[in-house]
Amino acid sequence: MDFKAPLVGRFNKCVVGLRDAPLVGKLVRKGITVVSYTGRKSGRTFTTPVGYQRKGDVVDIKVMMPDSKSWWRNFNGEGAPLTLELDGTQRTGHATSHRDDKGRVTVRVQL
């Protein structure tokens, strides 16, 4: 039995809930956003919380433990559209994923 999926789902719900919490929400939103994208193979829409850093119109998402995750692979090669919530509004951009020589993965979104 795979216990990983239910645990990840519960963790993600908690993170998203913290973003909306009255006391800590503003702090949490400074480093965590929610991204939505369409799966390359399935055509389904997915939403997941991620940590991010923003500089102007560029948002970098560092993928933690990338080999155990697959969502970032939707942005390999030419990349694909992605929507994320910034400053309380939905922003759309073009995302591409990159793996460095140490195996770290960054998804870069050009808003």
N, C-alpha and C positions, 0 to 999 in steps of 0.2 A: 504494500500500500504506500502511495506517495503522499507524505505529510507536508512536503515542501510547498506545494501550491496553496493549500488553505492557510498556512502560516504567512506566506508572502502576501496573500490577499488581505489578511487581517492587519498585518504591519502597514501595508499601503493605506488602508482605511484610517488607521490611527494617524499616519503622517498627514493625510489630507484633512483630517479632523483638526489637527493642531494648527493648520494654516488658517482655519476659520475661528479658532478659539479667541475669545475677547482679550485676554491678557497677553498671551504669547504669540498670537497669530501674526502680528506685524513683524516680529523678529524672525519667525519661521519663514515667512514669505520672502524675506531678503535673500535666502539661500536655497529655497525649495520651491519648485513650480510644478505644475501638472502639464504633461505633454499629451497630445492626441495625434494619432497618425493612422494611416491605413496600411494594413499588412500587405506586403508585396505579393505573397502567395495566396493568402486567404481572402483578401479584399475586405476583411472586417476592420472596423474601427476599434482601436485600443487606446486606453488612457492609463497613464502611470505617473506617479510622482517621481521627480528626479532633482538632484542637487545641481545648481548651475552657478555660473559666473557670467556677468554681463559687462561688456565694454561697448558703449554706443549701440550700434545696430548688429553687434555680433554677440551671440550667446554660446558659451562653451559648456557642454555637459560631460563631465568625467564619469565614465561608466565603471562602477566598482565591480570587481570580479567579472569581467566581460565574458570569460569562457563559460560561465554558468548562466549567462543571459543571452537571449537571442534578439530582443527588440531592436537593438542598434544596427543589426545586420540589414534592416530595411533601408538603411541610408548608405550602404556600400556603393562604390562606383560613382555614378552620376548623382546619387542622392535622391531625395524625395521631399515633398511638402510635409510640414509639421506645424502644428498649432500649439502654442503655449500661453499660459496666463502670466502676464506681467503687469504690475501696478493695477490690478483689478480688471484688466481688459484682456480679451483674447487677441493674440498677435500671431500672424502667420508668417512663416519663413521657409527657406529652403535649407534642408539639413543634409550634411554629408558626414560619414564616419571615417575615422582614421585610426590606424593602429601603429604605435611607434615601435622602435626596435627593441624595447623592453616589454612589449605585449600590452601596454596600456592603451585604452581606447578612449577617444574623445569624439563626441558628436558636436559638430560646429553648425550653428544655425545662423544664417544671414537673414535678418528681418527685412 
